[in-house]
Amino acid sequence: YSTLSKAMAVNIAVPGDFDLNAGGVVNVVFPQMDGLTGVDKQDKQMSGKYVISALRHTITFGAKTMHTTSMQLIKGAY
């Protein structure tokens, strides 16, 4: 429990991927938020490996069928 209380959690949504599942590990690259445009810099503190702690697949039907995977990710919990 103490490890999880120190972990960093983020929620993200990505194009649908049925290969992702809870407990899996993903590598996430976050851009650096320094106010400069057109510069591709990686936020080294936020980027890295995250454990998928929760996941939901959403499929919407209509004129265009869409599949989205929403995940809660935890860094530093493994």
Salt bridges, closest charged atoms under 4 A:
none
